[in-house]
């Protein structure tokens, strides 16, 4: 059974500051658990405590949109987190077929080749690298020399030591990767490639396991990254 919705609700409930929800807090009596209690979430979202329990135990995933909106408001979810909540609350397909890897149009490949001064990539679901130009290969890695399964920015960020060393702030970049992957997994439940990527990273990297369990989600966005390149030296790039 897919526990994404249950796990996400528990993680977000634990992250909410009761004071920001307008709830009375007695500092002389420390709470047994961080964040909101189940009964507090139920009251804020105007649902029964039993319903919250069933959601958090994974005994139901069919939630109406008004209730989802109320839960999102009570949990103070950001935009990306709301999108993820709506995605994982939907029933996954009974049978997930492995999606075909998209083909990159010849016109797009020619465009990449003309971008001599700008590293450029074409990315697919879960940060799979479908195409790249010479600038991207020089900055990051020779994708053409790698097996297809390793042509993934998240895989490389966690499991390739040389790629990992490129980032001046590796923990910040890695956390961002996990949040994006969590969003992608929520939008495409049952995708076998995403599932395999999460399973491998969870098995091989303790930091990934910790950050994955936090259920932080974020869609792809523009970032400024600092690189420590072995040839070009220190670089700051908008990506």
C-alpha positions in Angstrom: 0.0 0.0 0.0 1.3 3.4 -0.9 1.9 5.4 2.3 2.9 8.7 0.8 -0.2 10.6 1.9 0.0 9.2 5.5 3.7 9.8 5.8 3.4 13.3 4.4 0.6 14.3 6.8 2.4 13.0 9.8 5.6 14.8 8.8 3.9 18.1 8.1 1.8 18.0 11.3 5.0 17.5 13.3 6.6 20.5 11.6 3.8 23.0 12.5 4.4 25.5 15.3 1.2 25.5 17.4 1.7 29.2 18.2 1.5 30.1 14.5 -1.8 28.3 14.4 -3.2 30.5 17.2 -3.3 27.6 19.7 -2.6 28.2 23.4 0.8 26.8 24.5 1.9 26.4 28.1 5.7 26.5 28.2 5.6 25.1 31.7 4.1 21.8 30.4 6.3 20.6 27.4 4.4 18.8 24.7 5.0 15.1 24.3 5.2 15.3 20.5 6.5 18.2 18.2 4.0 20.2 16.2 0.3 19.8 16.3 -1.6 17.1 18.1 -4.0 15.0 16.0 -7.0 16.6 17.7 -5.7 20.1 17.0 -5.3 19.3 13.3 -8.8 17.9 13.3 -10.2 21.0 14.9 -8.3 23.4 12.6 -9.4 21.4 9.5 -13.0 20.9 10.7 -12.8 17.1 10.4 -13.1 14.3 13.0 -10.2 13.0 14.9 -11.0 9.5 13.7 -10.7 10.8 10.1 -7.2 12.3 10.8 -6.2 8.9 12.4 -7.4 7.0 9.3 -5.5 9.3 7.0 -2.3 9.1 9.0 -2.6 5.3 9.2 -3.0 5.0 5.5 -6.5 3.5 5.8 -8.0 6.0 3.3 -6.6 8.1 0.4 -9.9 9.3 -1.1 -10.2 12.8 0.2 -12.5 15.5 -1.2 -11.0 18.7 -2.5 -12.6 20.9 0.2 -11.1 18.7 2.9 -7.7 18.7 1.2 -7.8 22.5 1.1 -8.7 22.6 4.8 -5.9 20.2 5.7 -3.4 22.3 3.6 -4.5 25.5 5.4 -4.2 23.9 8.8 -0.8 22.5 8.0 0.3 25.9 6.6 1.5 24.2 3.4 3.5 26.2 0.8 2.4 26.1 -2.9 4.6 23.1 -3.8 3.6 21.2 -0.7 -0.1 21.7 -1.6 0.5 20.4 -5.1 2.2 17.3 -3.6 -0.7 16.8 -1.2 -3.2 16.9 -4.0 -1.1 14.5 -6.1 -0.6 11.8 -3.4 -4.2 11.9 -2.3 -5.2 10.6 -5.7 -5.6 6.8 -6.3 -2.6 5.5 -8.2 -3.2 3.5 -11.4 -3.7 -0.2 -10.8 -0.8 -1.1 -13.0 2.1 1.2 -13.8 3.7 0.8 -17.2 7.2 1.8 -17.6 7.1 5.1 -19.6 9.0 5.3 -22.7 12.1 7.5 -22.5 11.3 10.6 -24.6 13.2 11.3 -27.8 14.9 14.7 -28.1 14.0 16.4 -31.3 16.8 16.9 -33.8 16.1 20.7 -33.8 16.6 20.8 -30.1 19.9 19.0 -30.3 21.1 21.4 -33.0 20.1 24.3 -30.7 22.2 22.8 -27.9 25.2 22.5 -30.2 25.0 26.2 -31.1 25.1 27.3 -27.4 28.9 27.4 -27.3 29.2 29.7 -24.2 26.3 28.3 -22.1 26.2 24.8 -20.5 22.8 23.4 -21.4 20.9 20.3 -20.6 17.5 18.8 -21.5 16.0 17.1 -18.4 13.2 14.7 -18.0 11.2 13.4 -15.1 13.3 13.0 -11.9 16.2 15.0 -13.4 17.1 12.4 -16.0 19.5 13.9 -18.5 18.3 13.4 -22.0 20.6 15.6 -24.0 23.5 18.0 -23.3 26.0 20.2 -25.0 29.8 20.4 -24.7 29.6 23.1 -22.1 27.5 21.0 -19.8 29.8 18.0 -20.2 32.8 20.2 -19.4 31.2 21.8 -16.4 29.5 18.7 -14.9 30.6 15.3 -16.4 30.9 13.4 -19.7 27.4 12.1 -19.8 28.1 10.2 -23.0 30.7 8.1 -21.2 28.2 7.0 -18.5 25.5 4.2 -18.6 22.0 5.6 -19.1 21.0 4.8 -15.6 23.7 7.1 -14.3 22.6 10.1 -16.5 20.6 11.5 -13.7 21.5 14.7 -11.7 20.2 13.4 -8.4 21.9 10.0 -8.7 25.2 11.8 -9.5 24.8 14.4 -6.7 24.5 11.6 -4.1 26.5 8.7 -5.5 29.4 10.1 -7.6 32.2 11.5 -5.4 33.7 13.7 -8.2 30.3 15.2 -9.1 29.5 15.7 -5.4 32.7 17.6 -4.9 31.7 20.2 -7.6 29.3 21.9 -5.2 30.5 24.4 -2.7 27.3 23.9 -0.7 26.6 20.2 -1.3 24.1 19.8 1.5 22.0 22.6 0.2 22.0 21.3 -3.4 21.3 17.8 -2.2 18.4 18.8 -0.1 16.9 20.6 -3.0 17.3 17.5 -5.1 15.4 15.4 -2.6 12.6 17.9 -2.4 12.2 18.0 -6.2 12.4 14.2 -6.4 9.7 13.9 -3.7 7.5 16.2 -5.7 8.1 14.2 -8.9 7.3 10.9 -7.1 4.0 12.4 -5.8 3.0 13.6 -9.3 3.8 10.2 -10.9 3.0 7.5 -8.3 4.1 4.0 -9.4 6.6 5.3 -11.9 9.1 2.4 -11.9 12.1 4.5 -12.7 11.4 7.0 -10.0 10.7 4.2 -7.5 14.0 2.5 -8.5 15.9 5.7 -8.0 14.4 6.4 -4.6 15.1 2.8 -3.5 18.7 2.9 -4.6 19.5 6.2 -3.0 17.7 5.2 0.2 19.8 2.0 0.4 23.1 3.7 -0.4 23.1 7.1 1.3 22.2 7.9 4.9 21.7 11.6 4.2 19.2 10.8 1.5 17.2 8.6 3.8 17.1 11.3 6.4 16.0 14.1 4.0 13.5 11.8 2.2 11.8 11.1 5.5 11.3 14.8 6.1 8.8 15.0 3.3 10.0 18.4 2.1 8.7 19.0 -1.4 9.5 21.7 -4.0 9.1 22.0 -7.7 12.0 22.9 -10.0 13.0 26.5 -9.8 15.8 28.9 -10.7 18.7 28.6 -8.3 22.2 30.1 -7.9 24.8 27.4 -7.5 28.5 27.7 -6.5 30.8 25.3 -8.2 34.4 24.3 -7.3 35.5 23.2 -10.7 38.9 21.3 -10.9 39.8 23.2 -14.1 37.9 26.4 -14.2 38.1 27.1 -10.5 35.3 28.7 -8.4 32.1 29.5 -10.4 28.7 31.0 -9.5 26.0 30.2 -12.0 22.2 30.7 -12.3 20.6 27.4 -13.2 
